[in-house]
Amino acid sequence: MRKNIASVIDAFHAGESYRDKTCHTDGRVIFSYAMPIAVRRGATVYVLDSSESPSGTTTSQIRAVLAAFPGARTAGDKGMLQSIMADLAEGWAADDECRASRGDREDFHADG
């Protein structure tokens, strides 16, 4: 697996953002260039069918995601993946609002 997609997959798995030259994640979606290729819905990862890939780079990134998440489901086409993302967007907005209201920090207790 190429190093850049491996780092993106690790960040996606952890729910964190990471950007590399040809791919990136916001922790919820993996993008190849600007095209979403994977999204997590609950415990399931949906991955774009590699037949929808516009390039060899994107195809290899899709294959890497499928290898990293053996239980992943193929989303079929871009429309289906975008539909899943649209369904999840409302919940993501609520999560973002919650993080913003608490200052994007966890409570902690200082010793002393």
C-alpha positions in Angstrom: 0.0 0.0 0.0 1.2 3.5 -0.8 2.4 5.5 2.2 0.0 8.5 1.5 -3.2 6.4 1.4 -2.0 4.4 4.4 -1.8 7.6 6.5 -5.2 8.8 5.3 -6.7 5.4 6.1 -5.2 5.5 9.6 -6.6 9.0 10.2 -10.0 7.9 8.8 -10.0 4.9 11.1 -9.3 7.2 14.1 -11.9 9.7 13.0 -9.3 12.4 12.4 -8.4 14.7 9.6 -5.4 14.2 7.4 -4.3 15.6 4.0 -1.8 14.2 1.5 -1.0 15.1 -2.0 -3.7 13.0 -3.8 -6.0 12.0 -1.0 -7.4 13.2 2.2 -9.9 12.6 4.9 -12.0 14.7 7.3 -12.3 11.7 9.5 -15.7 10.8 8.1 -15.0 10.6 4.3 -12.0 9.6 2.3 -11.4 11.6 -0.8 -9.2 10.9 -3.8 -8.5 14.3 -5.1 -11.9 15.9 -4.6 -14.0 12.8 -5.2 -15.3 10.9 -2.2 -14.3 7.2 -2.3 -15.3 6.0 1.1 -17.7 7.0 3.9 -18.4 5.5 7.3 -22.0 5.0 8.4 -22.0 3.6 11.9 -19.8 0.6 11.9 -20.0 0.1 8.2 -17.6 1.6 5.6 -19.0 2.1 2.2 -16.5 2.3 -0.7 -16.9 3.5 -4.2 -16.8 0.7 -6.8 -13.5 0.8 -8.5 -15.3 0.6 -11.9 -16.4 4.2 -11.2 -12.8 5.4 -10.8 -11.5 8.0 -13.2 -7.8 7.2 -12.8 -5.3 4.5 -11.8 -4.4 6.5 -8.7 -8.0 6.5 -7.5 -8.4 2.8 -8.3 -5.3 1.9 -6.2 -6.7 4.1 -3.4 -10.1 2.4 -3.5 -8.3 -1.0 -3.4 -6.3 0.0 -0.4 -9.4 1.1 1.5 -11.1 -2.2 0.7 -8.1 -4.1 1.9 -7.9 -2.0 5.1 -11.6 -2.5 5.9 -12.4 -6.2 5.0 -16.0 -5.8 6.0 -16.5 -2.7 3.8 -19.4 -2.7 1.4 -19.2 -1.4 -2.2 -21.4 1.6 -2.7 -21.9 0.9 -6.3 -21.7 4.3 -7.9 -20.9 7.9 -7.0 -24.6 8.7 -6.7 -25.1 6.0 -4.0 -22.0 7.2 -2.1 -23.2 10.8 -2.2 -26.7 9.7 -1.1 -25.2 8.0 2.0 -23.2 11.2 2.7 -26.3 13.4 2.3 -28.1 11.1 4.8 -25.3 11.5 7.3 -24.7 15.2 6.8 -27.5 16.3 9.2 -25.9 14.2 12.0 -22.5 15.5 11.2 -23.7 19.1 11.5 -25.2 18.3 14.9 -21.8 16.8 16.0 -19.9 19.8 14.7 -22.2 22.2 16.5 -21.7 20.2 19.8 -17.9 20.3 19.4 -18.0 24.1 18.7 -20.2 24.7 21.8 -17.7 23.0 24.1 -14.7 24.6 22.4 -13.6 21.4 20.7 -12.0 20.2 23.9 -12.5 17.4 26.4 -12.9 18.2 30.1 -9.9 17.4 32.2 -8.8 17.5 35.8 -5.5 19.0 36.7 -3.5 17.5 39.5 -2.6 19.7 42.4 
